[in-house]
């Protein structure tokens, strides 16, 4: 007991090294507590093992963090009841944004003017219409306020109050759903480089719905929904989230504005989600969205001849759009290979095009007459029915064959939306055994490792060979 007492006295003595140790321990304890809170909150949102699997795939399968364009409705911070307050709603919003950053989903915040009180409606409309400069000033102040609150929570931000959108006069424009923008101005251009720069620096972009018009060298307030559509098209995020009050956003014409507009305007595969400030943290899992663009009708088709593609031009454009090591820079050489070898190709359509059935968006190629690369690779003479050779012996040569997944060209945006999984499931339905190779630096290597039976590295090619199923 006396020894313990002496030890406690020794620990209590102030010393130069001890001061540093105590400070470090305090900081470490703070970070540990924060991590515990994040993990606990994340686990409370889990409904199934499938959610965890999707979350891990999304976080690990991309070169950068998955993005979420978060458009904050002007009335999103109005208290839903007398028991709440605007300050509490703002605190919940900031807390949700911090949580999304901590778990790996990078928010791209988009906002206009935010209602933080309930002044007289007539006075409010008069103020907004008669003083456009005042509206712009308030939007810029809001931009700084959101950035400051996030910085206070140790989240690096990049305020972008006026350098993202270019505005142009649109005299015949329709009436906007809100008086918080200039109805005569439309978006002419989107400056994406500043946003990409912030993302590469691991900073949260805070974007104001302000656009500069080069015709009059002035800033103009733009419509939130128009800017959200433009931003979603440009970034191809994992999610597009509208933060709104308890009642859904309705336009002046009486129709539900955000879901219908975003669903019809944004590209295929983008998830459209509506959340309140308190619910925003639930968007970490990419399941059960309120509205989803035409991803539900997505299908993967397969062909085994060049003539079966929508057109050779569509195939060529798809191969040029998706650079693949197997194809290389010589698309003509790859097309000539397709003329001389058996193959099965899988592709989907671009439903944002005027004639989707004439397009190819993503594609994959399987060559069934190949051998696994632990021996000298050789081309097997085709059998009369190569579909029976899925991992079986060739009657012509007596050499075991294993089909090769040679090309898997899915865009990064579609990969995040589960399109790669749909291609993989479709291919597995046709082939019980497959092999393929990737560069060691491929950002999707971890995604493939989860789905492979085994793998090994090949030197000096610096490639990883993976296989699925029983190989020959």
CORBELZI-V943644 format. One record per pair of residues at least 4 apart in sequence whose ideal C-beta (glycine too) atoms are under 6 Angstrom apart, sorted by the first residue. I is the first residue (numbers start at 0). J is the second residue. Records with the same first field share a line. If there is no record, write none. Layout:
I = J / J
//
This chain:
37 = 101
41 = 102
44 = 281
45 = 50
46 = 50
50 = 284 / 286
53 = 285
55 = 59
56 = 60 / 446
57 = 65
58 = 103
59 = 445
60 = 443 / 446
62 = 442
64 = 103 / 105
65 = 104 / 237 / 415
66 = 105 / 107 / 234 / 236 / 237
67 = 104 / 106 / 236 / 238 / 240
68 = 107 / 230 / 231 / 236 / 239
69 = 106 / 108 / 240
70 = 109 / 223 / 227 / 241
71 = 75 / 110 / 242
72 = 242 / 243 / 248
73 = 111 / 112 / 113 / 114 / 179
74 = 114 / 244
75 = 242 / 243 / 244 / 276
76 = 85 / 88 / 89 / 113
77 = 114 / 244
78 = 83 / 84 / 85
79 = 83 / 245
83 = 87
85 = 115
88 = 276
91 = 276 / 277
92 = 276
93 = 148
95 = 279 / 280
96 = 106
97 = 152 / 154
98 = 280
99 = 104 / 106
100 = 154
102 = 283
104 = 283
106 = 203
107 = 204
108 = 205
109 = 206 / 227
111 = 138 / 179 / 208 / 223
112 = 137 / 138 / 179
113 = 141
118 = 122 / 123
124 = 178
125 = 129
126 = 130
127 = 134 / 178
134 = 220
135 = 218
138 = 207 / 209
139 = 160
142 = 158 / 160 / 205 / 207
145 = 205
146 = 156 / 158 / 205
149 = 154 / 156
150 = 156
154 = 203
155 = 202
156 = 202 / 203 / 205
157 = 197 / 202 / 204
158 = 205
159 = 163 / 193 / 204 / 206
160 = 207
161 = 209 / 218
162 = 193
163 = 190 / 206
164 = 186 / 210 / 221
165 = 187 / 188 / 210
166 = 184 / 210 / 212 / 219
167 = 185 / 187
169 = 185
172 = 182
174 = 182
175 = 180 / 182 / 222
176 = 250 / 251 / 256
180 = 220 / 221 / 222
181 = 219 / 220
184 = 219
186 = 225 / 229
189 = 229 / 233
191 = 195 / 233
194 = 204
197 = 202 / 204
208 = 221 / 223 / 226
209 = 218
210 = 219 / 221
211 = 218
212 = 217 / 219
221 = 226
224 = 260
228 = 264
230 = 234
231 = 239 / 265 / 269
235 = 412
237 = 415
238 = 270 / 272 / 282
239 = 261 / 269 / 271
240 = 272 / 274 / 282
241 = 257 / 273
242 = 274 / 276
243 = 248 / 273
247 = 255
248 = 256 / 257
250 = 254 / 256
255 = 259
256 = 260
257 = 261
258 = 262 / 271 / 290
260 = 264
261 = 265 / 271
262 = 271 / 290 / 292
265 = 269 / 292
266 = 351
267 = 293 / 350 / 351
268 = 294 / 413 / 416
269 = 292
270 = 288 / 291
271 = 290
272 = 282 / 288 / 289
273 = 289
274 = 278 / 279
293 = 350
299 = 345 / 347 / 421 / 422 / 425
300 = 346
301 = 343 / 345
302 = 307 / 344
303 = 343
305 = 337
308 = 314
309 = 313 / 357
313 = 358 / 359
315 = 330
317 = 359 / 362
318 = 326 / 330
321 = 408
323 = 406 / 408
325 = 405 / 406
326 = 333
336 = 340
337 = 342
341 = 367 / 368 / 381 / 385
342 = 364 / 366
343 = 365
344 = 364
345 = 363 / 422 / 425
346 = 359 / 362
347 = 360 / 361
348 = 355 / 358
349 = 355 / 358 / 360
350 = 355
352 = 358
361 = 409 / 413
362 = 408
363 = 406 / 407 / 422
364 = 405 / 406
365 = 402 / 404
366 = 403 / 405
367 = 385 / 388 / 402
368 = 379 / 381 / 400
369 = 403
370 = 376 / 400
371 = 401 / 434 / 470
372 = 376 / 464
379 = 393 / 396 / 400
380 = 395
381 = 385
388 = 400
389 = 430 / 431
390 = 401 / 431 / 432 / 471
392 = 399
393 = 398 / 400
399 = 471
401 = 432 / 434 / 470 / 471
402 = 430 / 433
403 = 434
404 = 433 / 435
409 = 413 / 414 / 418 / 419
413 = 418
414 = 419
431 = 468
432 = 468 / 469 / 470
433 = 467
434 = 466
435 = 465
436 = 462 / 464
437 = 441 / 444 / 463
439 = 461 / 463
447 = 451 / 465
451 = 465 / 467
452 = 466 / 467
453 = 466
454 = 463 / 465
455 = 464
456 = 463
457 = 462 / 464
466 = 470
//
